[in-house]
Amino acid sequence: SQQGEEDPQALSIQEGENATMNCSYKTSINNLQWYRQNSGRGLVHLILIRSNEREKHSGRLRVTLDTSKKSSSLLITASRAADTASYFCATDLNNTDKLIFGTGTRLQVFP
Amino acid sequence: DSGVTQTPKHLITATGQRVTLRCSPRSGDLSVYWYQQSLDQGLQFLIQYYNGEERAKGNILERFSAQQFPDLHSELNLSSLELGDSALYFCASSPSGTGYDEAFFGQGTRLTVV
C-alpha cells in the first residue's frame, strides 16, 4: 500500500505558469521528500523537509509541510517545458526506516 | 550521474525463469533500497538493506529475494517469473538509511517477461 497520495494525478500548464502538487500521507513521519522522475528514468531528489519545518525553498521550488493535516505541497514557480516529469513525495513510514513513495503527479508543461 | 549503478539495463526473459539484478551503491552509502515500478505506476517498496543486514521489508513476493554483500553491493533475485513481474526495478542508496537521508537512485533495470 502507498503511504502518500499525490493530487492531482496529472497536471497540464503553460510555460511561465506555476504548478502546485499536493501530497497527503497517513502516519507520523520524520521527514518528507520530493522526487522527480523523467519518463522511464531514475528518480532525482529535489528537496527534503523535516517534520519540525513548515516551509522550505530551493530555487524555483517551494515546499510546505502541515503535520497536523498530514499533507505537503510542492510549488514550482515560472514553470518551463523542461519541468515536464512525474513528481513523487516520499516519507519514512511511521518513523521507520522504510522510504515509501506516493502515487505521483504527472506534470506536462507546454511551451 | 547519481553514483548508483544497476545492471543490466534491460532484461528479457521467459515465464518461469529466474533472474538476478545487481546494484552498486554510491561510495560510502551503507543502505540499499529496492523498488518495483510497473507501467505508469508509483514505486512499490520491496526491501531495504543496511550494512549487510535486512532493515525493512515491504510488499516483496516470496518468489523474490535479496541480499547485500560485504562490499555493500546488492542483488535482487526474481524467480518463477510471471508476466506481471514485468516492470522497472530501481535500486537506491543512502548514507545511513534512517529515513533522514535523501536516496540516490540508479537508472533502473527494465525487466520484460514474455
Contacts between the chains, C-beta under 8 A, distances in Angstrom:
chain1	res1	chain2	res2	distance
A	1	B	59	7.8
A	2	B	42	6.1
A	30	B	99	5.3
A	30	B	100	6.2
A	31	B	99	6.6
A	31	B	100	6.1
A	33	B	102	6.2
A	33	B	103	7.8
A	35	B	105	7.9
A	40	B	88	6.9
A	40	B	108	7.6
A	40	B	110	7.6
A	41	B	107	6.3
A	41	B	108	7.4
A	42	B	2	6.4
A	42	B	4	7.7
A	42	B	90	6.3
A	42	B	105	3.8
A	42	B	106	5.6
A	42	B	107	4.7
A	42	B	108	5.7
A	43	B	43	7.6
A	43	B	90	7.2
A	43	B	92	7.5
A	43	B	103	7.8
A	43	B	105	4.5
A	44	B	2	7.6
A	44	B	105	7.2
A	45	B	102	4.1
A	45	B	103	6.7
A	45	B	104	7.1
A	48	B	102	5.7
A	50	B	100	7.9
A	88	B	42	6.8
A	88	B	43	7.0
A	90	B	103	7.7
A	91	B	99	8.0
A	92	B	98	7.9
A	92	B	99	2.9
A	92	B	100	7.8
A	95	B	99	7.4
A	96	B	56	6.1
A	96	B	99	6.9
A	97	B	31	7.8
A	97	B	48	6.2
A	97	B	50	7.3
A	97	B	55	5.2
A	97	B	56	5.0
A	97	B	97	5.6
A	97	B	98	5.8
A	97	B	99	5.4
A	98	B	45	5.9
A	98	B	48	6.6
A	98	B	56	4.4
A	98	B	58	6.5
A	98	B	99	7.5
A	99	B	33	6.1
A	99	B	45	6.9
A	99	B	48	7.6
A	99	B	92	7.7
A	99	B	94	7.9
A	99	B	99	6.4
A	99	B	103	5.8
A	100	B	45	5.5
A	100	B	58	7.7
A	101	B	35	7.4
A	101	B	42	5.5
A	101	B	43	4.2
A	101	B	45	7.2
A	102	B	42	6.3
A	103	B	41	7.8
A	103	B	42	4.4
A	104	B	42	5.3
